[in-house]
């Protein structure tokens, strides 16, 4: 059974094509994600010969020297600018076990079949290959969501639902990754008005691409702008929140470390607690 289409794929491609020309003026979230991915990769002491930049935007991600990089993006303009191919994350055009490392920064929150996309990424990795992903999730954009809720005459979805860090970890396990880790970093960005925030969202191709979307009327937008402005601090700026959810997972391999077998501990927790923190016998 095919999962429901949450996002309009054609609209998503159009949004990305329109954003491509001026993306550099709105790329701060992507840059923060790539910085976070680089920090996590620095802790891995091994080489990666074949790398996939999944959701490549303009191809800003630079792997370690000597690696071969394939790039794919849902938008034609980004794919062309990066020297890659156009394709959706849940419809990857690659054979199984093609890569040692897959990096996905900034697009997974807009994928209709996110569990399927993660499963495809895991299948595209060689045994003991590494997946590093990042996307906007959690409790992001609370000020914008509240402004629209107060401005609408009836409930209308203006922003798509977001994946929180716990659900992200569950999805990694469901996709078959070994040693899965999901964590979150939060950015706070000040905006002088609703228009500037909406410009950023359009500029990073994060505007509404839901299948069930409705036109935004001018009077609704004006009310939302007023509600947003009312949330400004003493400096006249509204602090908006972006939760960046990071994913780390490994393709299973026989030589990976395994969790200890249940019941294999040499001393019980109860005994340790009774000892008041003293070392267990033989320790």
N, C-alpha and C positions, 0 to 999 in steps of 0.2 A: 504494500500500500504506500503510495507516494504521500509525503508530508504536505500539508497545505502551503500554498505560496503566500508568505507574509508580505514580501516585498515585490514591487513591480520591477522586474528585471530591466525592462526597456527604460523606465524612468530613472532607475539607478545608473544606467549607462549614460543617459543624457546628462544627469547631474554631474557625473565625473568628467564628461567631455567639456562641459561648460566651466568647470572649476580648474581644468588643467592649465589654462593660459596664465592665471594669476595665483596659482597655488602657493608660491613662495611667500606671499603676503599673509597667509593663513595657516601655515604648516606647523605651528608651535606644538600642537598635540602629537602629531606624527614625530616631530623631533624629540619630544620627551619620551615617547614610546621607544624610539630607536636607542636613546641614551640608556634607558632602563634595560633593554635587551642586551646592549653592549656590556653593561655591568654584569649581567647574569652570565653572559658568554665568557667573560674574563675569568670566571671561576672554573671553567672547563679547560683542562690541560690536554687537549688533543687537537688534531688537524681535521678539517672538513674539506674534502676535495670537490664535492658537487653540492651546490647550494641552490635552494629555490627561494626567491623573494616573492612571496605570495601576497598580492595586493600591493604592487610595487610603487604606485604613484609615479614619480618622475625617475625612479631608480636611485634614490639617495642612499639606500643602504649599501655599505661597502664592507664586504667580508674580509677575512684574513687574506694576506697576499698568497697568490697561487691558486686560489679556489676558482672553479668554474661556476658561473652564476646564470641561472635561468630566471627570467622575470615574467610574471603574468599579472594582469590587472583586469577587473571587470569592464573598465572603460577603454575604448579604442585609442583616444588621444594620449592617455597616460601610458598605455602599452607601447604605442609608437615612440613616444618621447624617451622611454627607457630601453628601447631596443628589444622589447619583449613580445609576448603574444596576448591576445585578448581572451579571457575566459573567466568563468565564475568559480569561486572557491569550492562550491559543492558539485562542480562538474569539471574536475581537473583533467587536462588532456595528456597526462603522463602515465607511463607504465609503473607498475609496482616496483618498489625498491630502487628508485632512480636517484635518490638524494641521501646525503649524509646529514644535512641540516636544512630545516625549513624555518624561515622567519616570516611571520605574518603580523604586520604592524598597522593597525588603523582601519581595517575593513570588516573584521569578523562580526561586528555588531549589526551589520547590514545584510547578512546572509540568510536566505529563507530557511535553509536546512543546515543549521550550525552543527548538529550532531553528525550529519552526513559529511560535512566539510572536514571536521576533525578526523573522522574515520578514514576519509580519503588521504588526508595528510599523513596519518599513521601508516597507511598502506604504501604511500609513496616513499617512505623512509626505509633505508636498509636497516638490518638488525643493529641495534645500539645507536641508531641515528637520533638526532635531537630535534625537537620541535620547540620553538620559542614564539609565543604570540602575545599580542597586546591589543586592547580595544577599549573604547569608552563604555563603561557599564556602571553597576552599582547604583548609587544614589545621585547620579550626575544630573545637572541642570534643574535643581529644585526651584530656583527663582523663576525660570522660564515656564516651567510646568504650572506653578502656582499662578503666574500672571495670566496664562491662557485659561486656566480653570475659572478664574474670576471674571473673565471677559466673555466667555461663551454663554449663549442663551440655553444651549443644551450640550450635553457631553459629546465632544468630538475628539478623536485621536489626532493630535497635532505632532506628537513625538512617539517614536516606537518604544515598546517596552525594552528594558535593559536587563542584562544578565548580571546577577550579583556574583561575588567571588566564590561563595559556597557552591552555587549551581555550576559555575565554571569548572571547579574541581571535579564535580560529579560527571560533567560532560567529558572531561579528559579520561576518567576511568571507564566510562561507557564506551568511548572510542577505542579502548584497548591499549592506552599508553601505560607504560611502566613508570614507577617513581613519579607520579603526577604531583605538581605543586601549582597552586593558584594563590596569588597575593595581589594586593591593591595599593596604589599610591594615589594621593589626592592632590590636585592642583586647584588653587583659588585664583580667579582672574577677574579683575575689575572692569566694568563696562559703564560708560557714561550714558547709555541708553539702549533700549531694546533693538533699535536698528543696527547698532554696531555688532551686537551678539548675533543677530540673524545674518549679517554680512559674513561673519566668521563661519557660521554653520554652512552657508552656501559655498563659501570659498574653500572649505575643506570637504565639499561634496557630502555633507551630513544633513541636508535638508530632507523633508518628508518624502519617502519613496514607498510608503505603505500602499498595498493594493487598495485598501479601503480608506481613501483620503478624500477630503472635501475642500473646495475652494475657500480661501480665507478672505472674508469681506473686509472692506476698509474700516467700517465702524468697529468690527471686532478687533482688528489690529490696533486701532486707536485706543480702545479700552485696555487692551493688553499692554500697550506702551505706557499708559498712565499707571496701571497697577505695578508694572515693573519699576518705573521711576520712583514710586512711593516706597520702594524697598532700599533706596539709596542710603549710604552712610553719610557722615558729616562732610566728607569730601565730594559728595555728589555722585558717587560711583556705587554700582550694585555689584557685590561680590558673588560671582557665579562659581559653582563647584563642578569639577570634572574628576570622576573616579576612573583611573586607568587600571584596568584589570590585566595582570600579567599571567601567562600560562607557560609552564615548563613541563615537558613530558618526553619520554624516551620510547623509541620503538623496542619492543621486547627482544631480549637476547639471552641465550643460556648463561653467559658469563657475567650477567649483571648481579649486583648484591641482592639478596632476598631477605624479606623480613624473617626474624627469628621464629622458629616453630613454636606454636602455642604450648606452654607447659615446659619449655626447655630451660627456663631460668634456674640457676643453681641456688637461689635463695628467694623466699617468698616475700611479697610486699608486706604482709602482716608482721613477719619477723623483723623486717627492717624498721617498721614503724615502732614496734615494741622496743627496739634497741635505742630509740631516742636519737637516731642519726649516727650511731656508732658503726664501725665497719663490720660487715658480715664475716663470719669465720672463714678464714682462708683468703680474704680479700687483701 
